[in-house]
Amino acid sequence: MPPVIKRPAVKYFEGIQWGGVNHIPKCDVFKDRLPKDYCSLNFAAAGRVRFQFAGGSEQILHAPVTWWEPLCKNPYAFVPVDGETWDHYFITLTGPRIQSGYRCGLISKSKLIIPLTAKDGFREAYEKLFKMIALKTL
């Protein structure tokens, strides 16, 4: 029998502070900023969202799609499309792990919007993460 190698426990989420965690099934809000030093991972499970960086072209995001609200000075906005709503999940976070994620390119400022397929399991992953954060098991 091979020897058992003991390794220190990896605290994967160490260095991340969780802010807001929410699911808004019929979201119709205008959003144009986050608290200082926070970023947000958003997920539209259904519907459409209008997204724009200041000075950039407007994009209509079609669910399922996920996008980062970045730690950056570029103003941006996302809003409902013509009075519609979208099924919105979001998590805001901050901390040294988030800062280092930007520095090393893990969180890319050039690839903030990520189209998904219904088979990606993102909704289930968000709901599981929400429960883990609520139960403080991270």
N, C-alpha and C positions, 0 to 999 in steps of 0.2 A: 504494500500500500504506500503510495507517495506521501511525503510529508505535507501537512496542512500549513499553508502560508497565511499568516495573519497579517492583514493590512489594516491601517487605520481607517475608520469610517469616514467616508467622503460626505461632507455636508454641502451637497450640491447647491442648495439655495442660500447658503450663508453669504452675507453681503448684499442681500436683496431685502428691501423693506417694501411690504405690500401696502398700497394705498387703497383706492376704491376698487371694489370687485362687484360687478352687477350684471344683471340680465334685464333688458328692457324690451319685452316682446313687440311693442308697437312704438318704437322710438321715432320721435319727430322733432328732436332738438337741433339747434344750431350750435356748433362747437368750434371754437377758434383759439383755445389755449388751454394749457395745463398749469398746475402750480409749478413754481420754479424747481428745477432739477428732477422733475418727474417725466417719465415717458409712459405711453399707454399702448397695450396690444389690444386691438379691436377686432371683432369678428361679426360680420353680417351673415346670419344664417339664412335669411330670406329678405327679399326686397332689393331696392336700389338706393345708393347714396351718392350725392354730388360732392366731389373732393377737389380742392384746389390749393396749391401753394401760391403765396403772393407773387405776382408777376408771371405765373405759369399758366398753362392752359388748364381749363376745367376738364375733369374726367367724371364719367358716370361709372361707378363701381356696381357690378351686378353680383348678387349673392350666388353661391357662397364665395366670400372673399375675406381676407384678413389684411390688416394694415397696421403699421406702427405710427403712432404720433411721436415724433422724435424729440430728443433733447437737442433742439437747435433753435437758432434765433430767427429762422425763416417763418414768417407768419403763414398760417394755413387755415383752412376752414373745411368742415364737412357739414352738410345740411341735407334735409330731406329733398327728394326730387318731386317738385310740383305737388306738394301737399300729401305725398305718400308717406308711409312709415316703413321702417325696416326692423327686423328682428336682431337686436344689438346686444352683444356680449362685450364686456371690456374689463381689463385689469390695468390699474395704474401701479407703477413701481418706480423705485429709486434706490440709490445706494451704490457702493463702490463696484459691485459686480456689473451694474448697468453701465456705469461710466467706462469700465474696462471693456465691456462688450462693444461700445462704440469705438474706442481707441484701437482695438484689434480687428475691427471689421465684422465681428459676429452679427452686430446689428448695423446693417448697411443703410446709410442715408440715401444711397442711390437706388435701393430696391425696397421701398417702403410698402408697396402694395403687392400682395401675393394672391393671385386667383387660385381657387381650390376646386375640387370636385366634391360631389355629395359623398363620395366614398372615402374621403380623407379622414373621417372620424373626428373632425375638429369640434363639432358641437359636443360630442361625448367627452372629449379631452377637456374642454372648458368646464363642463359641468363637474367633472371629477376634480379638476384643479380648484374650482370654487369651494367644493366640500372640504378639500384638504386645507385650504386657507382658513375657512370658517372654523374648522376643528383644530387649527394650529398644529397640524401634523407635518408641516414642511420644515 
